[in-house]
């Protein structure tokens, strides 16, 4: 019963993610208007943005641009940030954490002290410094976010790896004559997957919002290119008079993050043989 | 069965676990020496904390010793580089105490048992599958167990899985570290029987570690009694059980519950606690608890003395037998 409900939720989440991905990929065809065009009839006579209506489905923003089109195009940016930047930071964090946790010795010490250093350093300051070195573009911003975000993953993976490598089954596999690589990839990594999945799904919201912060500071994705984050930041001063400008992209971020969370949870359960057939 | 050359030679093995501050530490093993012939089952007994598990792990080099030598199949294990040692592991396997903790919960039984074959690249996938089926039959598990996961089995069945995995490589030596201690008493005898049958059929050599003298009596040809990191007495099982020489062995044997009513313990029960291994007593480590302690026991550590001249198979480290 519970699994059935969980499966339905997972299917729903998958549908939502698929819709967003399709919308982002086909933004050129689906968007009713160019996302950067300001419309004369997009603002009231007093210059206020229009609420959602027949012509502008999601309303218009403070410059009189069509919000629906901007959200569609913004999905491209936000997906790249949420998936690529987040994916790269998971990869780096997992690699650093697992090596430091299993090899230990001076290699582990150097890696973890470096991680601590990165952690103590204000992430935003680092991002600003990195962004100043390179001309901001979508991919540079994604890499900057990855560089800032991997530390937490490394910490979690490190402590889990330390605990796991003390477990008896790891010693047992070692006594069989397994190589380090085999122990790490066949016996330690599979046990880390649940934590990595949870961290990855949480990271989607974090990275999308970090990109928004960078955009707000002028070092993120450059306007007028829309991203869900910079739509919110551009329009936040209109929150009381035009709440849809913040609410709609905000809801999109939340729904995307929740969908990935649900999907991640389903995957976690499906990957764990000890949970199989227990919930029915 | 008995070859001229011993299968395993342990010489003056020392393992010290250092303290946090780097000074002193716990002397888990203190100059342990013995030899084991092919086909001989040696039982290592002693209270918890006496170093018997450390001994097993140090012999297999799962823990590297502080000093001393382990010679196995003519090779000095302590000197082998990592890769050569990894290759040697084919010939020496271990069965652990907790059969659930020692099996990766995310692997099914087929991949668990096939893993040693995969690691050492023995046979094709199809040959490995037939070997797994054969091993399952050998240890008395149904063929359909292959597709299932460790948590679906009882403790005894899991230990059978561990035994099948240890057998997969046809090892020369199997170190069994308390293999039945985590099991129900009714299951213990089944597993012990299985181990005995396998020994007969396959000519296995066991190093059998246990705190339970009754269990060791059932499997061992030779018994070594450990106290605080040292072997205090070692000899043929029947001699150790019938006529123990060391006062510590005597109290251990006397503490085995007797089946016949009226036949009470023949020696007084042990007094006091095991001493702190970080600060072992001077002289003979057993002297504070020994009913026969003399003045020299507190100052002078006894050496192992052969008390069965000629056979060289019964040694005692006690001043009573100097």
Interface residues (C-beta under 8 A of the other chain):
Chain A: X167 X168 X169 X171 X172 X173 X174 X175 X176 X177 X178 X179 X182 X187 X190 X191 X272 X273 X274 X276
Chain B: X60 X62 X86 X87 X88 X89 X90 X93 X94 X96 X98 X101 X102 X103 X104 X105 X106 X108 X115 X116 X119 X120 X149 X151 X162 X165 X169
